[in-house]
Amino acid sequence: MKRTYLFILLLFSTYAAMACPACEKQQPKLLRGITHGTGPDSQWDYVIIAVTVAFVFITLFYSVKWLIRPDESMPGHIKTSIINH
């Protein structure tokens, strides 16, 4: 029952986030139907977004990697030096 409510909530929240027809005309082809408001002001906006996306994916990769295999068994790890003293 809870999953049904969650699915309905996600369905309607996605619909509300889609761009309206007036905003869709202002967007470049790449972003049409995705965002509201005016489009990017210059090509630097795409560079900033690309760098940010890369940073987020690198952070996500290392977060998952260190959650799955923290590699705290090394003799020089700070945790080992605290436990031994």
C-alpha positions in Angstrom: 0.0 0.0 0.0 2.8 2.4 0.9 4.6 1.6 -2.4 1.5 2.6 -4.3 1.3 6.0 -2.6 5.0 6.5 -3.2 4.7 5.7 -6.9 1.8 8.1 -7.3 3.7 10.8 -5.5 6.7 10.3 -7.7 4.6 10.2 -10.9 2.9 13.6 -10.1 6.1 15.2 -8.9 7.8 14.3 -12.2 4.9 15.8 -14.2 5.0 19.0 -12.2 8.8 19.4 -12.9 8.4 19.3 -16.7 8.6 22.6 -18.6 5.6 24.6 -19.7 5.1 25.5 -23.4 6.2 29.1 -22.9 9.5 28.0 -21.2 10.0 25.3 -23.7 10.3 27.8 -26.6 13.1 29.7 -24.7 15.3 26.6 -24.2 17.9 25.3 -26.7 17.1 21.9 -28.3 19.2 20.0 -25.7 17.1 21.2 -22.7 13.6 21.5 -24.2 10.9 20.0 -22.0 13.3 19.6 -19.1 13.7 23.0 -17.3 11.7 26.1 -16.7 12.9 29.7 -17.4 15.4 31.0 -19.8 18.2 28.9 -21.3 21.9 29.1 -20.7 23.4 32.5 -21.2 26.7 31.3 -22.8 28.7 28.2 -23.6 30.4 28.5 -20.2 27.2 27.4 -18.6 27.6 24.0 -20.3 31.2 23.8 -19.2 30.2 24.5 -15.6 27.5 21.9 -15.7 29.8 19.3 -17.2 32.5 19.9 -14.5 29.9 19.7 -11.8 28.4 16.4 -13.2 31.9 14.9 -13.4 32.6 16.0 -9.8 29.4 14.4 -8.6 30.0 11.1 -10.4 33.6 10.9 -9.0 32.3 11.6 -5.5 29.6 9.0 -5.9 32.1 6.4 -7.2 34.5 6.9 -4.2 31.6 7.0 -1.7 30.3 3.7 -2.9 33.8 2.2 -3.2 34.7 3.1 0.3 31.4 2.0 1.7 31.7 -1.4 0.2 35.5 -1.9 0.8 36.8 0.6 3.4 40.3 -0.9 3.4 40.9 -0.2 7.1 43.1 -3.3 7.5 46.3 -1.5 6.6 48.8 -1.5 9.5 49.4 2.3 9.1 45.7 3.2 9.3 44.8 5.7 12.0 42.1 3.3 13.4 44.8 0.6 13.9 47.1 3.0 15.7 44.4 4.1 18.1 43.2 0.6 18.9 46.8 -0.7 19.6 47.6 2.0 22.1 
